[in-house]
């Protein structure tokens, strides 16, 4: 272990959140190792959206550009691996301070002063025939016909009977508001989805009435669906003893705001694993926030070491000052 390299930070996850941490650390001349595997939450998606400067750009192009820009700081290394173990350990190479040891399924071991989890979440897609794209118990559809005032028709599919007294009051109020603006509420069950004969031109939703059993195939120009999520790397979260909290769509790792530190000193979270709003832009912001937290954490440790090295509990003896003649005088 004494001969092993110790990084300023180990970053588990090479998506937008993890790379944002690496960029922030690189700009502060801090070394890091980004460990990732080949599978991402947005696999199969052809374009990122609502990302400033990268709208409608393929996700892999976005990540490739990020790695190119990180490379100019020459402080980031990469590894392709699946991490199966993470624990706090004393690091002799770091004056005995506690850091982190992680191990991969492939048998590799790395050490770091801090740890950033950018492991993300995975979507829990419904078991529904024809559901093959990333689209919550409610879906939003739009058909091609128009209302009399020229606005597009929008339908909320509840996938079963909707009872306002069974949902969050804020949600019930919002539903009433959108219905007052002409949005329809369809309480039939969704049985399956079907492609149209023309590529990228809408889809058919098969609906079934829960009382009569009658079915209907309805065309929509598009369908939006927000699935529930599940934390990735739950084993690492449990090994480290990180606190989790229920989110709107699934559990998230509990962090402090701005510089998303966890309840375990030295562990930070970037990206979807610590956010209710799972989007590239929030991953980027929490990543740079985590980098800031890591730098502050390491600077404090460096200050402690520097003060300890001069003795007297880190408090220098300043009772004597040098006067203007170059002679020391008592104060």
N, C-alpha and C positions, 0 to 999 in steps of 0.2 A: 504493500500500500504506500509506503514512503516514497517509492519511485514513480507513483502514478501522478499524472497531471491533475491539478485541481482547477476547474473553471470558475470564474466569478459567478456564473449561473448556468444551470442545466435547464433547457427549455424543452418540454415534452409536447410536441405538436408543431407541425410545420405549415399550418394554414396562416390566414391573415393575422390572427392574434399572436401566434408564436413568432412570426417574422417581424411583427411590429415591436415586440419585446427586443428581438435581436438588433433591430435598427436603432432603437433608443439606447441600448447598451453600447453598440458600436460607436455612436457619436460621443459617448462618455469614456471611450477607451477601456471598456470592460470586456473581458473575454467571455464567450458563451458557446455552448454546443446545442444545436437544434437537432432533436431526434424525432423522426417521423416515420410513418409507414406510407404505403401507396394509396390508401383509401381515404377519401374525403367525403364529407356530408353532401357536398354538391356534385358528386360524381354523376355524369350524364347531363348536367346543365351546360348549355351552349353559351350563355352570356351572363355576366354579373350586371346588376342594375342598381341605380341610385348610389353608385360609388363615384364620388367626385373625380373627374379626370379619367375614369375607367368605365363609364356607363356603356353597357352593351359590348363589353370586352370579355373574351373567354376567360374563365377563372384561372386556368393554367398560365395564360399570358400575364395576368395580373401578378401571380406568384413569381413567375420568371423575371419580370421586371423588378419586383421587390428584391429578389436574391441578387440581381445585378447591382442594384443600388446599395445593398448592404455590403457587397464585396469591397467597395472602395475604402471601407474603414479597416479591413483586414483583421478583424477580431472575432469572426464567426466561423465555426466549423459545423459540419453536418454529418449525420449518421442516419442510415436507413435501418430501423429496427423496431421491434415491439417491446416496450418496457413492461415487465411483469412484477418488478419489485422496486420499492422506494422506501428508504428509511433514513432517519437522522443518525449520524455517527460523528464521533470526535475526529478531527482532521489534524494529525501531527504537522502536516505541511502548512497549516494555517494557525500556528501557535496554539494548537489544541482546541480552537473554537469548534463548535458543532456545525457541521455542514450536512451534506446529503450524499448518499450512495444509491445509485440506481443500477439495476441489472436487466438485461434484455433476455428474451426467450432464446436468443441465439448464443447466450453465454458470455456476452460482453458486459463489462463493468465500467462505470464512470463516476467521478466525484465532482461535487460542486459546492461552492459556499452558499449558494441559494438555489431555489427550485421554482420554476415557473410552469404551471400547468395550463397548457393551451389545448387540452384534450377534447374539448367540445362536447356535443351531444349527438344523439342519433334520433331520427324521427321514427315514431311508432305509427307506421302506416296501417290503415284499416284493411281487414281481410275482405276486400271487395273486388269482384271480378272486373277487370278492365282498368283498375287503378294502377297506373304505371308511371305517373309523373308526380313531382312534388307539388302538391297544390296547397279537431276541434269538432267538435260535434256539429258545427254549422258550416255550410259552404255557401259561397256567393256565386250566383250565375247571372248571365246576361244573354237575352235572346236578341234576335236580329230585327224584330219589329219595334215600332216606336210608339210612345204615348202620343196623345193628341197635341201636346205642346212641343213635340219634337225630341223630347229626352228619351234616352234608351231605357228600356224596361229592365229592372233588376229584381231577382228573386232570391230570397234566403231559403235554403233547403235545411230544415231542422232535422231531417232523417228520423222522423217519428213525432208523436204528439208533443206539442210545446205547451208547457204550463208555466205561466209567468210567476206564480208564487213559489216555483221550485228553483228558480235561478236567482243570481245575484241581483239585488234591486237596481244597481247602476246599469246592468246589462238590460234588464227589463225596460228601464226608462229609455235607453238608447234605441232599443228595438221599436218602441212606440214612436219615437221621433222619426226614424227612417221610414216607418210604415206611413206616417202622416205625410211624408214627402213622396209617396207613390211606390215605395218598395213593397213587393209582395212577399208573403210568408207561405211557403208550401210545406205542410206537415206530413206529407207522405214519406214512406221509407225509401231510401235509395238502395236498389237491389243490384245494379251493375252499371258500368260505364261502357260506352261503345264508340269507337272511332267512326268518323264519317268516311265516305269513299274518297274524299279529296284531302290530301295531306295538309296539315296545319290549318284546317278550316272548321273549327268547332268540334263538338262531340255530342253524342246522345246520352242522356241520363234516363235510366229506366226507374220509374217511380211506382210504388205500390201503396194503395189506400189500405190503412190498417183496419178499417171497419168492413169494407165491402170486398177487399181482396183484389179489386180491379187494378190493372197495370196500364201504364202509359209510357211511351217513349217520347221524351221531350228534347228538342234541340237547343243547345246553348252555344254561344260564340266562344265562351271560355268558362272555366270553373276554377274557383280559388278555394283552397282548403288549408287550414293551419292544423297540422297534427300535433298530438302531444309528443313530448320528448323524453329521453332517458339519458342520464349522464354516462359518458364513456369513461373507461378506466376506473370503474367503481372500486376495483380492488386496490388501486393505488391510493384513492381517497380514503379508504378505510384503514390501510396500512399506516398512513400518515396521521390519522386521527383528525381529519378535517371536519368541521361542522358543515352540515348541509341544511337548507331551508326550502320549504315548498315554494315553487314558483307558479305562475299562471298556467303554464302548460306542462310542468314537471319540476322535479327537484333541481336546485342549483347549489353550488358551493357558496357558503356565506362568506362575504368579504366586506372590508371596510371601504367606504367611498373614495373616489379620486385615485388613490394608489392602492389597488385592490389586494390588500394583504389579508391572509387568513388568520385563524386562531393559532396557527403554528408559526412562530417567528422564522422568517426566511423563506416562507412559501407564499407565492403570489399566484393569482389566477388571471388569465387573459382569454377573452373570447366568450363563446357561448356557454361554457361550463359555469360561469359566474354571472350570467345575465338573463333577465327575463326576455328582453328584446334581442333576439338572436339574428344579427345581421352583420355583414362585413364591416360596416362603418363603426358599429359598437365594438366589434372585435379589435379594430385598429385603435380606437381610443383607449380601450382598457389595456391593450398591449403596451402602448406608450406610457400609460399610467403605471403599469406594473414595472416597466423599466425604470421609471422615476423612483418608485418605492425601493427597488433593488439597489439602485445607486445610493440612495440615502442610507439604507441599511448597511451597506458595505462601507460607506464613508464613516459611519458611526463606529464600526468595528475598527477601522484604520485609526480613528482618533483615539480610541481606547488603547490600542497597541502603542501608539506614539507616546501617549501620556504615561503609560506604564513603563516605557523604556527609560524615562528620565527619573523614575523613582518617586518617593514620597507620595505614593498613591496618585501619581499623575499631576500633582500640584507643584509647579516650579517655585523656587524660592526667589521672590521678587522684592525682598526687603531692601536690597541694595540696587540702586540705579546708577547708571553712568551719567555724570554731569557733563556740561559743555566742554570741560577741560580734558575729558577722557579719564578722569579719576572717579572711582566708585565712592558713593556717599550713602550713609544710612538714611532711610526715609522714615 
